């Protein structure tokens, strides 16, 4: 059985060449040998609309993903807090299916739920208000109607504000809330969850309603890449370098 691969928080950008090189190695190696690949948000460090595909760096990443799709691999991409403007043009360019905020999927006969993970951080009320406001359909339409240079400036400004705000927040506030995790398990009726966002890779044993469950948190990428490989041998973390 070919494996299914899960990854998130690559934060690809021209000024992060090691992560970009690791992604190319992943896309040209393990990804093409998989049954399916799930990228669970923040593929890009910033995505200001699908017209970003005109930039050489973004187009190169899209071309690598298109080659994965062309190899017969089912490719799924979730939207993260940095790239929630990924849209239909990106999907067509890559052959990817864009995921909703939460998606139950079948992997080797097991049903599990995948998501980016920021929606689980309900202790950060300020961020959740910002998330709801920015992802409202009317807000997205307004953003996409702005000139490209203006969106780039807004993204730069929001990132600066986010870094300052996060520096003042307690670590626990920016992690997932147990109640939100339990609710997600109940909604989907599964015993395993895979997500990213928090940059706190781990495997957590969770008991919800008396049932043992597992929450797998994916690695963020730095000078190398990481993914979780699900196969008949179980779920295992792999790494890749450029």
PLY file of the C-alpha trace (Angstrom):
ply
format ascii 1.0
element vertex 242
property float x
property float y
property float z
element edge 241
property int vertex1
property int vertex2
end_header
0.00 0.00 0.00
1.35 3.41 -0.91
1.59 5.79 2.06
-0.41 8.94 2.71
1.69 11.97 3.66
0.73 14.90 5.91
2.64 18.16 6.28
2.01 21.78 7.23
3.62 25.09 8.16
6.24 25.10 5.43
6.10 28.93 5.28
7.76 28.91 1.88
9.21 32.24 0.77
12.13 33.42 -1.36
14.05 34.45 1.75
13.85 30.91 3.20
15.91 28.98 0.64
16.58 25.90 2.81
12.86 25.26 3.32
12.21 25.81 -0.38
14.98 23.36 -1.32
13.55 20.78 1.11
10.12 21.23 -0.46
11.49 20.64 -3.95
13.21 17.46 -2.72
9.95 16.34 -1.11
7.87 17.11 -4.20
10.26 15.31 -6.53
10.80 12.35 -4.21
8.48 11.08 -1.43
5.42 12.96 -2.68
5.45 11.22 -6.06
5.56 7.80 -4.41
2.53 8.46 -2.21
-1.13 7.60 -2.61
-2.12 11.04 -1.34
-0.50 14.18 0.03
-2.25 16.51 2.49
-0.72 19.97 3.01
-2.59 21.32 6.04
-2.06 25.05 5.75
0.69 27.66 5.60
2.33 26.19 2.54
3.39 29.78 1.86
4.62 32.31 4.40
2.23 34.76 2.81
-0.36 34.45 0.03
-2.07 37.64 -1.03
-4.25 36.20 -3.80
-3.93 33.82 -6.70
-2.36 36.52 -8.86
0.74 35.81 -6.76
1.25 32.95 -9.23
2.80 35.53 -11.57
5.78 35.71 -9.22
8.52 33.25 -10.24
8.92 31.76 -6.76
5.21 31.04 -6.31
4.91 29.70 -9.85
7.83 27.34 -9.23
6.16 25.89 -6.13
2.89 25.52 -8.03
4.69 23.75 -10.88
6.25 21.29 -8.43
2.81 20.54 -7.00
1.37 20.14 -10.49
4.03 17.52 -11.22
2.96 15.62 -8.09
-0.65 15.66 -9.30
0.43 14.63 -12.80
2.16 11.59 -11.29
-1.28 10.35 -10.20
-1.02 11.39 -6.55
-4.16 12.77 -4.91
-3.16 16.23 -3.69
-5.07 18.17 -1.01
-4.21 21.65 0.26
-5.69 23.34 3.32
-5.66 27.06 3.96
-3.68 28.31 6.95
-3.59 31.65 8.70
-0.84 32.83 6.31
-2.38 31.60 3.04
-6.15 31.65 3.54
-6.53 33.46 0.19
-5.54 30.36 -1.79
-8.28 29.98 -4.36
-9.60 28.34 -7.50
-6.82 29.57 -9.79
-4.20 28.05 -7.50
-6.16 24.79 -7.40
-6.29 24.64 -11.20
-2.59 25.45 -11.52
-1.57 22.65 -9.14
-4.27 20.02 -9.63
-4.98 20.22 -5.90
-8.28 19.95 -4.09
-8.68 22.77 -1.56
-9.83 21.53 1.83
-12.45 23.10 4.10
-11.40 24.17 7.60
-11.93 20.62 8.89
-12.11 17.45 6.83
-12.67 13.83 7.83
-10.63 11.55 5.55
-10.11 7.80 5.13
-6.54 6.56 5.44
-6.00 2.82 5.13
-9.49 2.12 6.36
-9.23 4.49 9.33
-11.34 7.63 9.51
-9.50 10.66 10.92
-9.87 14.43 10.87
-7.35 16.89 9.41
-7.21 20.66 9.87
-4.74 23.52 10.06
-5.27 23.91 13.80
-5.64 27.63 14.39
-9.37 27.23 14.95
-8.53 25.07 17.99
-6.67 27.94 19.71
-9.83 29.36 21.23
-8.02 30.72 24.28
-6.64 33.46 22.03
-9.88 35.38 21.71
-8.20 38.32 19.97
-6.87 36.06 17.22
-10.21 34.27 16.81
-12.00 37.60 16.30
-9.38 38.59 13.72
-9.71 35.21 12.00
-13.49 35.46 11.73
-13.29 39.04 10.43
-10.61 38.38 7.81
-12.16 35.17 6.49
-15.66 36.53 6.12
-16.66 36.35 2.41
-17.13 40.13 2.26
-13.63 40.74 3.63
-12.09 38.32 1.15
-13.88 40.03 -1.74
-12.61 43.41 -0.58
-9.05 42.14 -0.26
-9.06 40.49 -3.68
-10.40 43.69 -5.27
-7.44 45.73 -4.00
-4.39 46.38 -6.16
-1.67 43.78 -5.75
0.84 46.23 -4.25
-1.70 47.28 -1.62
-2.36 43.69 -0.57
1.40 43.15 -0.27
1.67 46.19 2.00
-1.28 45.07 4.15
0.24 41.59 4.54
3.56 43.10 5.65
1.79 45.34 8.17
-0.33 42.51 9.58
2.72 40.28 10.05
4.52 43.01 12.01
1.49 43.52 14.25
1.12 39.78 14.75
4.75 39.35 15.83
4.43 42.18 18.37
1.14 40.86 19.73
2.35 37.25 20.01
5.45 38.33 21.93
3.16 39.57 24.71
0.90 36.50 24.89
1.35 33.57 27.24
2.39 30.36 25.47
-0.70 28.53 26.72
-3.02 31.03 25.03
-1.51 30.28 21.61
-1.79 26.51 22.00
-4.92 24.47 21.34
-7.71 24.47 23.90
-8.66 21.03 25.27
-12.38 21.78 24.95
-11.97 22.74 21.28
-10.04 19.52 20.62
-12.72 17.43 22.33
-15.47 19.15 20.36
-13.68 18.46 17.06
-13.34 14.77 17.94
-17.04 14.61 18.76
-18.11 16.44 15.60
-16.34 13.95 13.35
-16.68 10.80 15.43
-13.02 9.84 14.97
-10.20 8.73 17.25
-7.29 10.45 15.47
-6.63 14.07 14.52
-3.76 15.59 12.54
-3.04 19.33 12.49
-0.29 21.94 12.41
-0.20 25.67 13.21
1.18 25.61 16.75
4.77 24.70 15.78
4.77 22.23 18.69
5.23 18.84 17.01
4.15 15.96 19.22
1.81 13.00 19.57
-0.75 13.52 22.31
-2.89 10.81 23.89
-6.35 12.25 24.55
-9.38 10.73 26.23
-12.73 12.13 25.14
-15.99 10.73 26.51
-14.08 7.73 27.86
-12.56 6.88 24.46
-8.79 6.89 23.89
-7.80 9.10 20.97
-4.65 10.62 19.48
-3.78 14.14 18.33
-0.76 14.38 16.02
0.79 17.85 15.71
2.89 18.35 12.58
6.34 19.94 12.46
6.94 23.39 11.09
9.73 23.60 8.49
13.05 25.34 8.98
16.34 24.20 7.42
14.72 20.87 6.57
11.26 19.54 5.91
9.10 17.19 7.94
6.06 15.11 7.19
4.05 12.32 8.78
3.86 9.14 6.74
0.79 6.98 7.31
1.15 3.42 6.07
0.42 -0.15 7.11
3.31 0.28 9.57
1.55 3.12 11.37
2.19 6.86 11.58
5.82 7.96 11.50
7.65 11.30 11.21
10.05 11.61 8.29
12.38 14.42 7.34
13.84 15.67 4.09
16.60 18.11 3.14
17.24 19.96 -0.09
0 1
1 2
2 3
3 4
4 5
5 6
6 7
7 8
8 9
9 10
10 11
11 12
12 13
13 14
14 15
15 16
16 17
17 18
18 19
19 20
20 21
21 22
22 23
23 24
24 25
25 26
26 27
27 28
28 29
29 30
30 31
31 32
32 33
33 34
34 35
35 36
36 37
37 38
38 39
39 40
40 41
41 42
42 43
43 44
44 45
45 46
46 47
47 48
48 49
49 50
50 51
51 52
52 53
53 54
54 55
55 56
56 57
57 58
58 59
59 60
60 61
61 62
62 63
63 64
64 65
65 66
66 67
67 68
68 69
69 70
70 71
71 72
72 73
73 74
74 75
75 76
76 77
77 78
78 79
79 80
80 81
81 82
82 83
83 84
84 85
85 86
86 87
87 88
88 89
89 90
90 91
91 92
92 93
93 94
94 95
95 96
96 97
97 98
98 99
99 100
100 101
101 102
102 103
103 104
104 105
105 106
106 107
107 108
108 109
109 110
110 111
111 112
112 113
113 114
114 115
115 116
116 117
117 118
118 119
119 120
120 121
121 122
122 123
123 124
124 125
125 126
126 127
127 128
128 129
129 130
130 131
131 132
132 133
133 134
134 135
135 136
136 137
137 138
138 139
139 140
140 141
141 142
142 143
143 144
144 145
145 146
146 147
147 148
148 149
149 150
150 151
151 152
152 153
153 154
154 155
155 156
156 157
157 158
158 159
159 160
160 161
161 162
162 163
163 164
164 165
165 166
166 167
167 168
168 169
169 170
170 171
171 172
172 173
173 174
174 175
175 176
176 177
177 178
178 179
179 180
180 181
181 182
182 183
183 184
184 185
185 186
186 187
187 188
188 189
189 190
190 191
191 192
192 193
193 194
194 195
195 196
196 197
197 198
198 199
199 200
200 201
201 202
202 203
203 204
204 205
205 206
206 207
207 208
208 209
209 210
210 211
211 212
212 213
213 214
214 215
215 216
216 217
217 218
218 219
219 220
220 221
221 222
222 223
223 224
224 225
225 226
226 227
227 228
228 229
229 230
230 231
231 232
232 233
233 234
234 235
235 236
236 237
237 238
238 239
239 240
240 241
